Amino acid sequence: MAVEISASGAAVGPFKYGSPKLLFHPPSSEWEVANDGKRFLAFTPVAPEGVPAPPTPITVVLNWTAGLKK
């Protein structure tokens, strides 16, 4: 959820807030905000129950800065 906020120019002025708005629908009911507050972590099913999930390939790029000079 997100809420718009505003405060007057005075140091102790009134604090106003808007109505909450839904940011997104999480992919599952099991999710959490990362410690840095910048990401959301969610458990999502990858295969039907009882069926092993295929391995997920990853790509590791070594010496990637050398490609920037081209």
C-alpha positions as CSV (number, residue, x, y, z in Angstrom):
1,M,0.0,0.0,0.0
2,A,1.1,3.6,-0.6
3,V,-0.2,6.8,1.0
4,E,0.4,10.4,-0.2
5,I,1.5,12.6,2.6
6,S,2.0,16.4,3.0
7,A,3.1,18.7,5.7
8,S,2.9,22.5,6.0
9,G,6.0,24.6,6.0
10,A,5.9,25.0,9.8
11,A,8.1,22.7,11.7
12,V,5.2,21.5,13.8
13,G,2.5,22.2,11.2
14,P,-0.4,19.8,10.4
15,F,0.4,16.5,8.8
16,K,-2.1,15.4,6.1
17,Y,-2.3,12.0,4.5
18,G,-4.4,10.6,1.6
19,S,-6.2,7.4,1.0
20,P,-4.2,4.2,0.9
21,K,-3.7,2.8,-2.6
22,L,-2.8,-0.8,-3.6
23,L,0.7,-0.9,-5.2
24,F,0.5,-4.5,-6.6
25,H,-1.0,-7.9,-6.0
26,P,1.6,-10.2,-4.5
27,P,2.1,-13.5,-6.4
28,S,1.4,-15.5,-3.2
29,S,0.4,-15.0,0.4
30,E,4.0,-15.7,1.5
31,W,6.0,-12.5,0.9
32,E,8.2,-10.1,2.9
33,V,9.9,-6.8,2.4
34,A,13.7,-7.0,2.2
35,N,15.7,-5.6,5.1
36,D,16.9,-2.7,2.9
37,G,13.3,-1.7,2.2
38,K,13.9,-1.6,-1.6
39,R,12.7,-5.1,-2.6
40,F,9.9,-7.5,-2.0
41,L,10.7,-11.2,-1.6
42,A,8.0,-13.7,-2.5
43,F,7.7,-17.5,-2.5
44,T,6.2,-18.6,-5.8
45,P,5.5,-22.1,-7.0
46,V,7.7,-23.2,-9.9
47,A,6.1,-26.6,-10.7
48,P,3.0,-28.5,-9.7
49,E,3.2,-30.2,-6.4
50,G,5.0,-33.5,-6.6
51,V,6.7,-32.6,-9.9
52,P,10.4,-31.6,-9.6
53,A,11.1,-28.2,-11.0
54,P,13.5,-28.0,-13.9
55,P,16.9,-26.4,-13.0
56,T,16.9,-22.7,-13.7
57,P,20.0,-21.7,-15.8
58,I,22.0,-18.7,-14.7
59,T,24.6,-16.8,-16.7
60,V,27.8,-15.5,-15.1
61,V,29.6,-12.9,-17.0
62,L,33.3,-12.6,-16.2
63,N,35.4,-9.5,-17.2
64,W,32.3,-7.6,-18.3
65,T,34.1,-4.3,-18.0
66,A,36.3,-5.2,-20.9
67,G,33.2,-5.1,-23.1
68,L,32.5,-1.5,-22.2
69,K,35.6,-0.3,-24.0
70,K,34.4,-1.4,-27.4
